[in-house]
Amino acid sequence: MARKTVDCRTIPNEIGCTLAMSGEEEELLEAAVVHAVTRHHEADSAELRTWVQSAMVDEVAALT
């Protein structure tokens, strides 16, 4: 399964959050929802989870 990433810098937010996280889609969804609830004061809802999933993009591997 491909890794996904979500980056608060690409999402308008009032707190100026710069957190980016990545992982397998299901674990990323859970971590991003916890972050949205605890840091951005969002309610954990089906709508939030759908929105977080729509903000996920494929992770691009760093070239070394």
CHARMM-style PDB file with segment names, atoms N, HN, CA, C and O in Angstrom:
ATOM      1  N   MET     1       0.848  -1.182   0.000  1.00  0.00      PROA
ATOM      2  CA  MET     1       0.000   0.000   0.000  1.00  0.00      PROA
ATOM      3  C   MET     1       0.894   1.246   0.000  1.00  0.00      PROA
ATOM      4  O   MET     1       1.903   1.289   0.703  1.00  0.00      PROA
ATOM      5  N   ALA     2       0.528   2.230  -0.771  1.00  0.00      PROA
ATOM      6  HN  ALA     2      -0.292   2.195  -1.342  1.00  0.00      PROA
ATOM      7  CA  ALA     2       1.314   3.462  -0.890  1.00  0.00      PROA
ATOM      8  C   ALA     2       1.152   4.342   0.342  1.00  0.00      PROA
ATOM      9  O   ALA     2       0.081   4.417   0.944  1.00  0.00      PROA
ATOM     10  N   ARG     3       2.228   4.993   0.691  1.00  0.00      PROA
ATOM     11  HN  ARG     3       3.098   4.932   0.202  1.00  0.00      PROA
ATOM     12  CA  ARG     3       2.170   5.935   1.806  1.00  0.00      PROA
ATOM     13  C   ARG     3       1.509   7.226   1.341  1.00  0.00      PROA
ATOM     14  O   ARG     3       1.617   7.613   0.177  1.00  0.00      PROA
ATOM     15  N   LYS     4       0.826   7.878   2.265  1.00  0.00      PROA
ATOM     16  HN  LYS     4       0.738   7.563   3.210  1.00  0.00      PROA
ATOM     17  CA  LYS     4       0.164   9.158   2.020  1.00  0.00      PROA
ATOM     18  C   LYS     4       0.755  10.201   2.946  1.00  0.00      PROA
ATOM     19  O   LYS     4       1.407   9.871   3.937  1.00  0.00      PROA
ATOM     20  N   THR     5       0.523  11.455   2.620  1.00  0.00      PROA
ATOM     21  HN  THR     5      -0.007  11.723   1.815  1.00  0.00      PROA
ATOM     22  CA  THR     5       0.972  12.549   3.466  1.00  0.00      PROA
ATOM     23  C   THR     5      -0.118  13.604   3.534  1.00  0.00      PROA
ATOM     24  O   THR     5      -0.916  13.756   2.608  1.00  0.00      PROA
ATOM     25  N   VAL     6      -0.140  14.328   4.637  1.00  0.00      PROA
ATOM     26  HN  VAL     6       0.508  14.205   5.389  1.00  0.00      PROA
ATOM     27  CA  VAL     6      -1.031  15.474   4.808  1.00  0.00      PROA
ATOM     28  C   VAL     6      -0.207  16.560   5.494  1.00  0.00      PROA
ATOM     29  O   VAL     6       0.581  16.274   6.394  1.00  0.00      PROA
ATOM     30  N   ASP     7      -0.393  17.799   5.066  1.00  0.00      PROA
ATOM     31  HN  ASP     7      -1.034  18.032   4.334  1.00  0.00      PROA
ATOM     32  CA  ASP     7       0.445  18.901   5.516  1.00  0.00      PROA
ATOM     33  C   ASP     7      -0.440  20.088   5.891  1.00  0.00      PROA
ATOM     34  O   ASP     7      -1.157  20.620   5.044  1.00  0.00      PROA
ATOM     35  N   CYS     8      -0.393  20.496   7.134  1.00  0.00      PROA
ATOM     36  HN  CYS     8       0.190  20.064   7.822  1.00  0.00      PROA
ATOM     37  CA  CYS     8      -1.222  21.614   7.602  1.00  0.00      PROA
ATOM     38  C   CYS     8      -0.892  22.920   6.873  1.00  0.00      PROA
ATOM     39  O   CYS     8      -1.732  23.818   6.807  1.00  0.00      PROA
ATOM     40  N   ARG     9       0.315  23.034   6.330  1.00  0.00      PROA
ATOM     41  HN  ARG     9       0.997  22.305   6.384  1.00  0.00      PROA
ATOM     42  CA  ARG     9       0.681  24.266   5.624  1.00  0.00      PROA
ATOM     43  C   ARG     9      -0.139  24.451   4.352  1.00  0.00      PROA
ATOM     44  O   ARG     9      -0.264  25.573   3.861  1.00  0.00      PROA
ATOM     45  N   THR    10      -0.699  23.374   3.811  1.00  0.00      PROA
ATOM     46  HN  THR    10      -0.597  22.463   4.210  1.00  0.00      PROA
ATOM     47  CA  THR    10      -1.490  23.472   2.583  1.00  0.00      PROA
ATOM     48  C   THR    10      -2.963  23.716   2.873  1.00  0.00      PROA
ATOM     49  O   THR    10      -3.770  23.867   1.955  1.00  0.00      PROA
ATOM     50  N   ILE    11      -3.307  23.754   4.152  1.00  0.00      PROA
ATOM     51  HN  ILE    11      -2.652  23.632   4.898  1.00  0.00      PROA
ATOM     52  CA  ILE    11      -4.692  23.903   4.580  1.00  0.00      PROA
ATOM     53  C   ILE    11      -4.801  25.190   5.389  1.00  0.00      PROA
ATOM     54  O   ILE    11      -4.093  25.344   6.385  1.00  0.00      PROA
ATOM     55  N   PRO    12      -5.660  26.108   4.994  1.00  0.00      PROA
ATOM     56  CA  PRO    12      -5.792  27.343   5.783  1.00  0.00      PROA
ATOM     57  C   PRO    12      -6.139  27.018   7.238  1.00  0.00      PROA
ATOM     58  O   PRO    12      -7.085  26.279   7.508  1.00  0.00      PROA
ATOM     59  N   ASN    13      -5.367  27.575   8.165  1.00  0.00      PROA
ATOM     60  HN  ASN    13      -4.598  28.175   7.946  1.00  0.00      PROA
ATOM     61  CA  ASN    13      -5.663  27.362   9.580  1.00  0.00      PROA
ATOM     62  C   ASN    13      -5.269  28.599  10.367  1.00  0.00      PROA
ATOM     63  O   ASN    13      -4.316  29.296  10.017  1.00  0.00      PROA
ATOM     64  N   GLU    14      -5.999  28.860  11.415  1.00  0.00      PROA
ATOM     65  HN  GLU    14      -6.773  28.294  11.699  1.00  0.00      PROA
ATOM     66  CA  GLU    14      -5.839  30.083  12.193  1.00  0.00      PROA
ATOM     67  C   GLU    14      -4.634  30.071  13.118  1.00  0.00      PROA
ATOM     68  O   GLU    14      -4.225  31.124  13.609  1.00  0.00      PROA
ATOM     69  N   ILE    15      -4.058  28.902  13.365  1.00  0.00      PROA
ATOM     70  HN  ILE    15      -4.390  28.047  12.967  1.00  0.00      PROA
ATOM     71  CA  ILE    15      -2.968  28.839  14.334  1.00  0.00      PROA
ATOM     72  C   ILE    15      -1.590  28.817  13.671  1.00  0.00      PROA
ATOM     73  O   ILE    15      -0.571  28.775  14.360  1.00  0.00      PROA
ATOM     74  N   GLY    16      -1.557  28.846  12.351  1.00  0.00      PROA
ATOM     75  HN  GLY    16      -2.385  28.880  11.791  1.00  0.00      PROA
ATOM     76  CA  GLY    16      -0.280  28.839  11.653  1.00  0.00      PROA
ATOM     77  C   GLY    16       0.456  27.517  11.776  1.00  0.00      PROA
ATOM     78  O   GLY    16       1.687  27.492  11.779  1.00  0.00      PROA
ATOM     79  N   CYS    17      -0.275  26.428  11.877  1.00  0.00      PROA
ATOM     80  HN  CYS    17      -1.275  26.448  11.875  1.00  0.00      PROA
ATOM     81  CA  CYS    17       0.302  25.103  12.059  1.00  0.00      PROA
ATOM     82  C   CYS    17       1.118  24.699  10.827  1.00  0.00      PROA
ATOM     83  O   CYS    17       0.698  24.908   9.688  1.00  0.00      PROA
ATOM     84  N   THR    18       2.285  24.121  11.082  1.00  0.00      PROA
ATOM     85  HN  THR    18       2.626  23.951  12.007  1.00  0.00      PROA
ATOM     86  CA  THR    18       3.169  23.701  10.003  1.00  0.00      PROA
ATOM     87  C   THR    18       3.434  22.201  10.024  1.00  0.00      PROA
ATOM     88  O   THR    18       4.351  21.729   9.352  1.00  0.00      PROA
ATOM     89  N   LEU    19       2.653  21.449  10.779  1.00  0.00      PROA
ATOM     90  HN  LEU    19       1.908  21.832  11.326  1.00  0.00      PROA
ATOM     91  CA  LEU    19       2.878  20.014  10.899  1.00  0.00      PROA
ATOM     92  C   LEU    19       2.582  19.294   9.583  1.00  0.00      PROA
ATOM     93  O   LEU    19       1.577  19.560   8.924  1.00  0.00      PROA
ATOM     94  N   ALA    20       3.468  18.386   9.220  1.00  0.00      PROA
ATOM     95  HN  ALA    20       4.284  18.170   9.755  1.00  0.00      PROA
ATOM     96  CA  ALA    20       3.246  17.469   8.101  1.00  0.00      PROA
ATOM     97  C   ALA    20       3.468  16.067   8.637  1.00  0.00      PROA
ATOM     98  O   ALA    20       4.381  15.838   9.430  1.00  0.00      PROA
ATOM     99  N   MET    21       2.640  15.131   8.208  1.00  0.00      PROA
ATOM    100  HN  MET    21       1.898  15.316   7.564  1.00  0.00      PROA
ATOM    101  CA  MET    21       2.806  13.747   8.650  1.00  0.00      PROA
ATOM    102  C   MET    21       2.514  12.816   7.493  1.00  0.00      PROA
ATOM    103  O   MET    21       1.814  13.175   6.546  1.00  0.00      PROA
ATOM    104  N   SER    22       3.059  11.613   7.582  1.00  0.00      PROA
ATOM    105  HN  SER    22       3.627  11.321   8.351  1.00  0.00      PROA
ATOM    106  CA  SER    22       2.827  10.639   6.524  1.00  0.00      PROA
ATOM    107  C   SER    22       2.783   9.244   7.111  1.00  0.00      PROA
ATOM    108  O   SER    22       3.257   8.992   8.219  1.00  0.00      PROA
ATOM    109  N   GLY    23       2.198   8.345   6.336  1.00  0.00      PROA
ATOM    110  HN  GLY    23       1.813   8.550   5.436  1.00  0.00      PROA
ATOM    111  CA  GLY    23       2.102   6.951   6.753  1.00  0.00      PROA
ATOM    112  C   GLY    23       1.112   6.226   5.871  1.00  0.00      PROA
ATOM    113  O   GLY    23       0.593   6.790   4.908  1.00  0.00      PROA
ATOM    114  N   GLU    24       0.853   4.973   6.203  1.00  0.00      PROA
ATOM    115  HN  GLU    24       1.275   4.515   6.985  1.00  0.00      PROA
ATOM    116  CA  GLU    24      -0.178   4.228   5.495  1.00  0.00      PROA
ATOM    117  C   GLU    24      -1.510   4.933   5.745  1.00  0.00      PROA
ATOM    118  O   GLU    24      -1.712   5.518   6.810  1.00  0.00      PROA
ATOM    119  N   GLU    25      -2.407   4.882   4.783  1.00  0.00      PROA
ATOM    120  HN  GLU    25      -2.243   4.407   3.918  1.00  0.00      PROA
ATOM    121  CA  GLU    25      -3.615   5.708   4.818  1.00  0.00      PROA
ATOM    122  C   GLU    25      -4.411   5.585   6.114  1.00  0.00      PROA
ATOM    123  O   GLU    25      -4.812   6.603   6.678  1.00  0.00      PROA
ATOM    124  N   GLU    26      -4.649   4.379   6.598  1.00  0.00      PROA
ATOM    125  HN  GLU    26      -4.323   3.552   6.140  1.00  0.00      PROA
ATOM    126  CA  GLU    26      -5.472   4.211   7.807  1.00  0.00      PROA
ATOM    127  C   GLU    26      -4.799   4.791   9.048  1.00  0.00      PROA
ATOM    128  O   GLU    26      -5.451   5.455   9.853  1.00  0.00      PROA
ATOM    129  N   GLU    27      -3.497   4.545   9.206  1.00  0.00      PROA
ATOM    130  HN  GLU    27      -2.967   4.005   8.551  1.00  0.00      PROA
ATOM    131  CA  GLU    27      -2.822   5.090  10.384  1.00  0.00      PROA
ATOM    132  C   GLU    27      -2.665   6.600  10.277  1.00  0.00      PROA
ATOM    133  O   GLU    27      -2.720   7.300  11.289  1.00  0.00      PROA
ATOM    134  N   LEU    28      -2.472   7.105   9.080  1.00  0.00      PROA
ATOM    135  HN  LEU    28      -2.427   6.536   8.258  1.00  0.00      PROA
ATOM    136  CA  LEU    28      -2.383   8.551   8.880  1.00  0.00      PROA
ATOM    137  C   LEU    28      -3.720   9.212   9.194  1.00  0.00      PROA
ATOM    138  O   LEU    28      -3.760  10.270   9.822  1.00  0.00      PROA
ATOM    139  N   LEU    29      -4.802   8.598   8.763  1.00  0.00      PROA
ATOM    140  HN  LEU    29      -4.770   7.739   8.253  1.00  0.00      PROA
ATOM    141  CA  LEU    29      -6.125   9.151   9.058  1.00  0.00      PROA
ATOM    142  C   LEU    29      -6.325   9.284  10.560  1.00  0.00      PROA
ATOM    143  O   LEU    29      -6.765  10.330  11.037  1.00  0.00      PROA
ATOM    144  N   GLU    30      -6.007   8.238  11.306  1.00  0.00      PROA
ATOM    145  HN  GLU    30      -5.650   7.388  10.918  1.00  0.00      PROA
ATOM    146  CA  GLU    30      -6.189   8.282  12.761  1.00  0.00      PROA
ATOM    147  C   GLU    30      -5.316   9.362  13.388  1.00  0.00      PROA
ATOM    148  O   GLU    30      -5.788  10.124  14.232  1.00  0.00      PROA
ATOM    149  N   ALA    31      -4.055   9.436  12.990  1.00  0.00      PROA
ATOM    150  HN  ALA    31      -3.672   8.816  12.304  1.00  0.00      PROA
ATOM    151  CA  ALA    31      -3.144  10.432  13.569  1.00  0.00      PROA
ATOM    152  C   ALA    31      -3.568  11.851  13.203  1.00  0.00      PROA
ATOM    153  O   ALA    31      -3.509  12.752  14.039  1.00  0.00      PROA
ATOM    154  N   ALA    32      -3.989  12.052  11.971  1.00  0.00      PROA
ATOM    155  HN  ALA    32      -4.037  11.320  11.291  1.00  0.00      PROA
ATOM    156  CA  ALA    32      -4.395  13.391  11.536  1.00  0.00      PROA
ATOM    157  C   ALA    32      -5.676  13.837  12.233  1.00  0.00      PROA
ATOM    158  O   ALA    32      -5.831  15.017  12.549  1.00  0.00      PROA
ATOM    159  N   VAL    33      -6.586  12.912  12.472  1.00  0.00      PROA
ATOM    160  HN  VAL    33      -6.460  11.954  12.215  1.00  0.00      PROA
ATOM    161  CA  VAL    33      -7.818  13.263  13.198  1.00  0.00      PROA
ATOM    162  C   VAL    33      -7.487  13.637  14.639  1.00  0.00      PROA
ATOM    163  O   VAL    33      -8.017  14.620  15.156  1.00  0.00      PROA
ATOM    164  N   VAL    34      -6.627  12.876  15.289  1.00  0.00      PROA
ATOM    165  HN  VAL    34      -6.196  12.077  14.869  1.00  0.00      PROA
ATOM    166  CA  VAL    34      -6.214  13.216  16.653  1.00  0.00      PROA
ATOM    167  C   VAL    34      -5.584  14.609  16.674  1.00  0.00      PROA
ATOM    168  O   VAL    34      -5.870  15.409  17.565  1.00  0.00      PROA
ATOM    169  N   HSD    35      -4.737  14.895  15.702  1.00  0.00      PROA
ATOM    170  HN  HSD    35      -4.505  14.245  14.978  1.00  0.00      PROA
ATOM    171  CA  HSD    35      -4.110  16.212  15.612  1.00  0.00      PROA
ATOM    172  C   HSD    35      -5.162  17.306  15.405  1.00  0.00      PROA
ATOM    173  O   HSD    35      -5.119  18.341  16.069  1.00  0.00      PROA
ATOM    174  N   ALA    36      -6.093  17.081  14.495  1.00  0.00      PROA
ATOM    175  HN  ALA    36      -6.128  16.241  13.955  1.00  0.00      PROA
ATOM    176  CA  ALA    36      -7.132  18.080  14.214  1.00  0.00      PROA
ATOM    177  C   ALA    36      -7.986  18.360  15.447  1.00  0.00      PROA
ATOM    178  O   ALA    36      -8.382  19.500  15.690  1.00  0.00      PROA
ATOM    179  N   VAL    37      -8.266  17.324  16.214  1.00  0.00      PROA
ATOM    180  HN  VAL    37      -7.945  16.398  16.016  1.00  0.00      PROA
ATOM    181  CA  VAL    37      -9.094  17.483  17.416  1.00  0.00      PROA
ATOM    182  C   VAL    37      -8.314  18.191  18.521  1.00  0.00      PROA
ATOM    183  O   VAL    37      -8.825  19.122  19.142  1.00  0.00      PROA
ATOM    184  N   THR    38      -7.089  17.757  18.767  1.00  0.00      PROA
ATOM    185  HN  THR    38      -6.674  17.000  18.263  1.00  0.00      PROA
ATOM    186  CA  THR    38      -6.349  18.305  19.904  1.00  0.00      PROA
ATOM    187  C   THR    38      -5.707  19.655  19.621  1.00  0.00      PROA
ATOM    188  O   THR    38      -5.629  20.497  20.515  1.00  0.00      PROA
ATOM    189  N   ARG    39      -5.250  19.874  18.405  1.00  0.00      PROA
ATOM    190  HN  ARG    39      -5.313  19.189  17.678  1.00  0.00      PROA
ATOM    191  CA  ARG    39      -4.520  21.118  18.099  1.00  0.00      PROA
ATOM    192  C   ARG    39      -5.399  22.160  17.422  1.00  0.00      PROA
ATOM    193  O   ARG    39      -5.260  23.357  17.676  1.00  0.00      PROA
ATOM    194  N   HSD    40      -6.307  21.704  16.557  1.00  0.00      PROA
ATOM    195  HN  HSD    40      -6.420  20.733  16.350  1.00  0.00      PROA
ATOM    196  CA  HSD    40      -7.144  22.641  15.802  1.00  0.00      PROA
ATOM    197  C   HSD    40      -8.562  22.748  16.364  1.00  0.00      PROA
ATOM    198  O   HSD    40      -9.393  23.491  15.842  1.00  0.00      PROA
ATOM    199  N   HSD    41      -8.827  21.992  17.435  1.00  0.00      PROA
ATOM    200  HN  HSD    41      -8.152  21.387  17.859  1.00  0.00      PROA
ATOM    201  CA  HSD    41     -10.107  22.048  18.157  1.00  0.00      PROA
ATOM    202  C   HSD    41     -11.299  21.694  17.269  1.00  0.00      PROA
ATOM    203  O   HSD    41     -12.382  22.263  17.413  1.00  0.00      PROA
ATOM    204  N   GLU    42     -11.091  20.750  16.348  1.00  0.00      PROA
ATOM    205  HN  GLU    42     -10.212  20.288  16.231  1.00  0.00      PROA
ATOM    206  CA  GLU    42     -12.172  20.236  15.508  1.00  0.00      PROA
ATOM    207  C   GLU    42     -12.885  19.118  16.255  1.00  0.00      PROA
ATOM    208  O   GLU    42     -12.304  18.506  17.151  1.00  0.00      PROA
ATOM    209  N   ALA    43     -14.122  18.846  15.903  1.00  0.00      PROA
ATOM    210  HN  ALA    43     -14.594  19.343  15.175  1.00  0.00      PROA
ATOM    211  CA  ALA    43     -14.857  17.718  16.464  1.00  0.00      PROA
ATOM    212  C   ALA    43     -14.584  16.485  15.611  1.00  0.00      PROA
ATOM    213  O   ALA    43     -14.578  16.561  14.383  1.00  0.00      PROA
ATOM    214  N   ASP    44     -14.359  15.349  16.267  1.00  0.00      PROA
ATOM    215  HN  ASP    44     -14.364  15.287  17.265  1.00  0.00      PROA
ATOM    216  CA  ASP    44     -14.156  14.095  15.534  1.00  0.00      PROA
ATOM    217  C   ASP    44     -15.507  13.679  14.963  1.00  0.00      PROA
ATOM    218  O   ASP    44     -16.412  13.293  15.703  1.00  0.00      PROA
ATOM    219  N   SER    45     -15.630  13.759  13.668  1.00  0.00      PROA
ATOM    220  HN  SER    45     -14.894  14.072  13.068  1.00  0.00      PROA
ATOM    221  CA  SER    45     -16.887  13.441  13.011  1.00  0.00      PROA
ATOM    222  C   SER    45     -16.614  12.758  11.674  1.00  0.00      PROA
ATOM    223  O   SER    45     -15.483  12.745  11.189  1.00  0.00      PROA
ATOM    224  N   ALA    46     -17.646  12.204  11.100  1.00  0.00      PROA
ATOM    225  HN  ALA    46     -18.565  12.215  11.494  1.00  0.00      PROA
ATOM    226  CA  ALA    46     -17.520  11.594   9.773  1.00  0.00      PROA
ATOM    227  C   ALA    46     -17.091  12.636   8.751  1.00  0.00      PROA
ATOM    228  O   ALA    46     -16.311  12.343   7.845  1.00  0.00      PROA
ATOM    229  N   GLU    47     -17.602  13.851   8.900  1.00  0.00      PROA
ATOM    230  HN  GLU    47     -18.236  14.089   9.636  1.00  0.00      PROA
ATOM    231  CA  GLU    47     -17.246  14.925   7.976  1.00  0.00      PROA
ATOM    232  C   GLU    47     -15.762  15.265   8.070  1.00  0.00      PROA
ATOM    233  O   GLU    47     -15.105  15.459   7.047  1.00  0.00      PROA
ATOM    234  N   LEU    48     -15.229  15.339   9.297  1.00  0.00      PROA
ATOM    235  HN  LEU    48     -15.763  15.182  10.127  1.00  0.00      PROA
ATOM    236  CA  LEU    48     -13.808  15.623   9.478  1.00  0.00      PROA
ATOM    237  C   LEU    48     -12.969  14.519   8.843  1.00  0.00      PROA
ATOM    238  O   LEU    48     -11.998  14.805   8.142  1.00  0.00      PROA
ATOM    239  N   ARG    49     -13.334  13.273   9.080  1.00  0.00      PROA
ATOM    240  HN  ARG    49     -14.123  13.041   9.648  1.00  0.00      PROA
ATOM    241  CA  ARG    49     -12.576  12.152   8.532  1.00  0.00      PROA
ATOM    242  C   ARG    49     -12.603  12.159   7.003  1.00  0.00      PROA
ATOM    243  O   ARG    49     -11.587  11.883   6.365  1.00  0.00      PROA
ATOM    244  N   THR    50     -13.740  12.469   6.422  1.00  0.00      PROA
ATOM    245  HN  THR    50     -14.565  12.694   6.941  1.00  0.00      PROA
ATOM    246  CA  THR    50     -13.835  12.566   4.968  1.00  0.00      PROA
ATOM    247  C   THR    50     -12.962  13.697   4.461  1.00  0.00      PROA
ATOM    248  O   THR    50     -12.268  13.544   3.456  1.00  0.00      PROA
ATOM    249  N   TRP    51     -12.990  14.821   5.140  1.00  0.00      PROA
ATOM    250  HN  TRP    51     -13.555  14.945   5.956  1.00  0.00      PROA
ATOM    251  CA  TRP    51     -12.195  15.974   4.738  1.00  0.00      PROA
ATOM    252  C   TRP    51     -10.705  15.666   4.833  1.00  0.00      PROA
ATOM    253  O   TRP    51      -9.946  16.011   3.928  1.00  0.00      PROA
ATOM    254  N   VAL    52     -10.273  15.013   5.929  1.00  0.00      PROA
ATOM    255  HN  VAL    52     -10.890  14.733   6.664  1.00  0.00      PROA
ATOM    256  CA  VAL    52      -8.860  14.666   6.095  1.00  0.00      PROA
ATOM    257  C   VAL    52      -8.427  13.728   4.972  1.00  0.00      PROA
ATOM    258  O   VAL    52      -7.358  13.909   4.389  1.00  0.00      PROA
ATOM    259  N   GLN    53      -9.250  12.733   4.668  1.00  0.00      PROA
ATOM    260  HN  GLN    53     -10.119  12.586   5.142  1.00  0.00      PROA
ATOM    261  CA  GLN    53      -8.900  11.811   3.577  1.00  0.00      PROA
ATOM    262  C   GLN    53      -8.763  12.547   2.254  1.00  0.00      PROA
ATOM    263  O   GLN    53      -7.894  12.213   1.448  1.00  0.00      PROA
ATOM    264  N   SER    54      -9.601  13.535   2.022  1.00  0.00      PROA
ATOM    265  HN  SER    54     -10.306  13.807   2.676  1.00  0.00      PROA
ATOM    266  CA  SER    54      -9.518  14.269   0.759  1.00  0.00      PROA
ATOM    267  C   SER    54      -8.274  15.153   0.695  1.00  0.00      PROA
ATOM    268  O   SER    54      -7.836  15.521  -0.395  1.00  0.00      PROA
ATOM    269  N   ALA    55      -7.701  15.499   1.850  1.00  0.00      PROA
ATOM    270  HN  ALA    55      -8.057  15.200   2.736  1.00  0.00      PROA
ATOM    271  CA  ALA    55      -6.495  16.331   1.887  1.00  0.00      PROA
ATOM    272  C   ALA    55      -5.212  15.506   1.747  1.00  0.00      PROA
ATOM    273  O   ALA    55      -4.134  16.070   1.562  1.00  0.00      PROA
ATOM    274  N   MET    56      -5.322  14.184   1.833  1.00  0.00      PROA
ATOM    275  HN  MET    56      -6.198  13.727   1.983  1.00  0.00      PROA
ATOM    276  CA  MET    56      -4.155  13.319   1.722  1.00  0.00      PROA
ATOM    277  C   MET    56      -3.685  13.237   0.266  1.00  0.00      PROA
ATOM    278  O   MET    56      -4.488  13.193  -0.666  1.00  0.00      PROA
ATOM    279  N   VAL    57      -2.376  13.220   0.105  1.00  0.00      PROA
ATOM    280  HN  VAL    57      -1.724  13.257   0.862  1.00  0.00      PROA
ATOM    281  CA  VAL    57      -1.786  13.039  -1.219  1.00  0.00      PROA
ATOM    282  C   VAL    57      -0.733  11.938  -1.127  1.00  0.00      PROA
ATOM    283  O   VAL    57      -0.256  11.617  -0.038  1.00  0.00      PROA
ATOM    284  N   ASP    58      -0.377  11.367  -2.263  1.00  0.00      PROA
ATOM    285  HN  ASP    58      -0.764  11.628  -3.147  1.00  0.00      PROA
ATOM    286  CA  ASP    58       0.670  10.349  -2.286  1.00  0.00      PROA
ATOM    287  C   ASP    58       1.987  10.961  -1.818  1.00  0.00      PROA
ATOM    288  O   ASP    58       2.339  12.075  -2.206  1.00  0.00      PROA
ATOM    289  N   GLU    59       2.707  10.222  -0.984  1.00  0.00      PROA
ATOM    290  HN  GLU    59       2.421   9.317  -0.669  1.00  0.00      PROA
ATOM    291  CA  GLU    59       4.004  10.670  -0.514  1.00  0.00      PROA
ATOM    292  C   GLU    59       5.028  10.490  -1.635  1.00  0.00      PROA
ATOM    293  O   GLU    59       5.057   9.461  -2.311  1.00  0.00      PROA
ATOM    294  N   VAL    60       5.847  11.489  -1.813  1.00  0.00      PROA
ATOM    295  HN  VAL    60       5.823  12.325  -1.265  1.00  0.00      PROA
ATOM    296  CA  VAL    60       6.907  11.417  -2.813  1.00  0.00      PROA
ATOM    297  C   VAL    60       8.191  11.035  -2.083  1.00  0.00      PROA
ATOM    298  O   VAL    60       8.620  11.729  -1.161  1.00  0.00      PROA
ATOM    299  N   ALA    61       8.785   9.954  -2.491  1.00  0.00      PROA
ATOM    300  HN  ALA    61       8.436   9.391  -3.240  1.00  0.00      PROA
ATOM    301  CA  ALA    61      10.029   9.493  -1.831  1.00  0.00      PROA
ATOM    302  C   ALA    61      11.158  10.477  -2.102  1.00  0.00      PROA
ATOM    303  O   ALA    61      11.317  10.961  -3.222  1.00  0.00      PROA
ATOM    304  N   ALA    62      11.923  10.763  -1.087  1.00  0.00      PROA
ATOM    305  HN  ALA    62      11.793  10.370  -0.177  1.00  0.00      PROA
ATOM    306  CA  ALA    62      13.064  11.660  -1.231  1.00  0.00      PROA
ATOM    307  C   ALA    62      14.173  10.942  -2.006  1.00  0.00      PROA
ATOM    308  O   ALA    62      14.446   9.762  -1.787  1.00  0.00      PROA
ATOM    309  N   LEU    63      14.787  11.672  -2.898  1.00  0.00      PROA
ATOM    310  HN  LEU    63      14.565  12.630  -3.076  1.00  0.00      PROA
ATOM    311  CA  LEU    63      15.910  11.114  -3.643  1.00  0.00      PROA
ATOM    312  C   LEU    63      17.170  11.267  -2.804  1.00  0.00      PROA
ATOM    313  O   LEU    63      17.442  12.348  -2.282  1.00  0.00      PROA
ATOM    314  N   THR    64      17.925  10.210  -2.673  1.00  0.00      PROA
ATOM    315  HN  THR    64      17.704   9.332  -3.097  1.00  0.00      PROA
ATOM    316  CA  THR    64      19.151  10.297  -1.879  1.00  0.00      PROA
ATOM    317  C   THR    64      20.363  10.010  -2.717  1.00  0.00      PROA
ATOM    318  OT1 THR    64      21.485  10.039  -2.211  1.00  0.00      PROA
TER     319      THR     64
END
